[in-house]
């Protein structure tokens, strides 16, 4: 399965970085219940175009590229899913294939009530 940490999967680090992104983008906050945070993650993941087009944490001042340049570089490299860390040099979603993104979107979409 996608979340089992298989070569084509999303592990705990990916999910932690996703929650950091959602917090950064103010989609989640400390006053939310765990169900509300989980639902926000499901909503994000249920749209496969969000990871395909790319997302990034707010870059560090030492980042060598702009966010747009980094996302374009990873897209040009054929990445199926892009979630960049704050250095803009590491794609923490690199283990997800196009099929893995679709499966994750299907699983997440089933959880959005």
Legacy VTK file of the C-alpha trace (Angstrom):
# vtk DataFile Version 3.0
C-alpha trace
ASCII
DATASET POLYDATA
POINTS 113 float
0.000 0.000 0.000
1.040 3.587 -0.429
1.500 4.402 3.237
3.426 1.229 4.117
6.827 2.752 3.279
7.255 0.656 0.127
9.578 1.999 -2.598
6.514 3.676 -4.099
5.115 5.208 -0.977
4.694 8.028 1.460
6.362 7.517 4.799
6.223 9.308 8.114
8.758 11.966 7.134
6.720 12.891 4.055
3.566 13.138 6.179
5.379 15.238 8.799
6.603 17.624 6.120
3.082 17.790 4.697
1.754 18.823 8.117
4.520 21.448 8.353
3.422 22.791 4.951
-0.218 22.890 6.037
0.770 24.727 9.233
2.912 27.178 7.273
0.029 27.835 4.867
-2.348 28.246 7.842
-4.507 25.324 6.755
-4.023 23.886 10.260
-3.379 25.520 13.620
-2.667 24.397 17.204
-6.285 24.907 18.308
-7.635 22.351 15.821
-8.595 18.855 16.911
-6.629 15.907 15.561
-9.610 15.057 13.332
-9.566 18.564 11.823
-5.817 18.323 11.141
-6.245 14.877 9.572
-9.104 16.160 7.444
-6.971 19.098 6.223
-4.271 16.620 5.165
-6.862 14.437 3.393
-8.255 17.453 1.560
-4.762 18.398 0.370
-3.879 14.849 -0.676
-7.237 14.123 -2.330
-6.318 16.484 -5.186
-3.466 14.766 -7.089
-2.669 17.938 -9.033
-1.415 19.635 -5.859
1.569 17.295 -5.516
2.040 17.010 -9.278
2.304 20.781 -9.702
4.490 21.017 -6.615
4.515 22.518 -3.158
7.359 23.856 -1.053
8.024 24.940 2.476
9.033 28.578 2.941
12.687 28.643 1.796
15.632 29.396 4.011
17.520 32.622 3.261
20.432 30.450 2.094
18.390 28.694 -0.628
20.219 28.865 -3.953
17.057 29.100 -6.099
13.684 30.761 -5.846
10.712 28.523 -5.098
9.491 28.827 -8.705
12.896 27.915 -10.127
13.247 24.913 -7.818
9.757 23.609 -8.629
10.413 24.038 -12.370
13.688 22.128 -12.053
12.033 19.181 -10.304
9.145 19.202 -12.820
11.648 19.165 -15.699
13.330 16.177 -14.050
10.085 14.225 -14.338
9.116 14.065 -10.668
5.582 12.695 -10.265
5.120 14.415 -6.898
6.959 17.425 -5.516
7.100 18.567 -1.903
10.302 20.536 -1.334
11.950 21.088 2.022
13.051 24.538 3.154
16.396 24.253 1.324
14.452 23.804 -1.953
16.971 21.097 -2.790
15.247 17.980 -1.432
12.003 16.541 -2.774
10.554 14.638 0.188
7.874 13.199 -2.130
10.465 11.687 -4.483
9.420 8.110 -3.640
5.904 8.657 -5.002
5.246 7.588 -8.585
2.343 8.854 -10.668
0.384 5.733 -9.697
1.313 6.242 -6.040
0.008 9.812 -6.155
-3.249 8.590 -7.709
-3.625 5.858 -5.088
-2.884 8.287 -2.256
-5.472 10.713 -3.688
-8.058 7.913 -3.842
-7.370 6.857 -0.255
-7.411 10.462 0.999
-10.540 11.268 -1.006
-12.348 8.441 0.730
-11.525 10.006 4.093
-12.888 13.451 3.257
-16.419 13.503 4.580
LINES 1 114
113 0 1 2 3 4 5 6 7 8 9 10 11 12 13 14 15 16 17 18 19 20 21 22 23 24 25 26 27 28 29 30 31 32 33 34 35 36 37 38 39 40 41 42 43 44 45 46 47 48 49 50 51 52 53 54 55 56 57 58 59 60 61 62 63 64 65 66 67 68 69 70 71 72 73 74 75 76 77 78 79 80 81 82 83 84 85 86 87 88 89 90 91 92 93 94 95 96 97 98 99 100 101 102 103 104 105 106 107 108 109 110 111 112
